[in-house]
Amino acid sequence: MDLLQTALPMSETPQVVVPAPGAGPGNWAGAASAVLVDGVTYLAYRVRRPLAEGRGLATAVIRSTDGVSFDPVCQVFRDDFGAESFERPVVLRRPDGGWRLYLSCATPGSKHWWIEALDADRPEDLPRGRRTVVLPGDAAVAVKDPVITVRDGLWEMWLCEHPLTDGGEEDRMSTAYLSSTDGLSWHRHGTVLEPTPGTWDARGARVTAVLSHDPLVVLYDGRACAEDNWHETTSVARADATGQLLPDPESPVLRSPNSDGALRYATAVNNPDGSTRFYFEMARPDGAHDLVTTLSPA
């Protein structure tokens, strides 16, 4: 069953999967990606503290047989990568049976980001896995928060890009599409989702989940202004005949009813019974963000 046929994540009845690491703004658990492997849901997420306490400190991988109650698998720390912060990771099982964890890493003292991968035979061994810088970024662009799928030997990535050419404007974001045969060496095909001037996503548009490949339908988050950085909200985009993603005017913009309104970094897994479980980062009344889940029945 296609994820496109399911209801979208709603904020009325979420269950907390991982609570924020503390109270108040800047304490966030989330930026998660999820994958279902042999009936087990694996979830990778970052743990963030306020700026004065170090920002994104660690990336954790956890697993669950019911999609709600999780057990720890492994954890990696930003200091081991020389990073100033972590943001959205991706965990997946490679076609050859091994495992890979992608990390979004911030370059100290700059607005630059790069993406690194860890490979291991088992998910428990990822912290000691083989390291590969897969997307270094450059002086003109920061790269982070990938969404990755693997189908019939084709690796596809929707990549968040931040332009670095104008000082003070680095929070702007758009999404590029890339492909690969091994998930390590990537070819960029171009920008496929851009902000829409004068709307809720005028400052940034970042793909967070692929709901359908044919036709291509995605969840994405965005914001209207620079002041809403880290407080993104979520909606749906669909590809046109050229492959460009366009906001779906029929889809609501999903936001938390609490504090800064953030409902961002949505991801989804399709369960064997036809239901879809969504995970997303959601603001709570004190300004912290919890990693939460909702279930859309078959």
Secondary structure by P-SEA (a helix, b strand, c coil): ccccccccccccbbbbcccccccccccccccbbbbbcccbbbbbbbbbcccccccccbbbbbbbccccbbbbcccccccccccccccbbbbbbccccbbbbbbbcccccccbbbbbbbbcccccccccccccccccccccccccbbbbbbcccbbbbbbbbbbccccccccccbbbbbbbccccbbbbccccbbbbcccccccccccccccccccbbbbbbbbcccccccbbbbbbbbbccccbbbccccccccccccccccccbbbbbbccccbbbbbbbbbccccbbbbccccccc
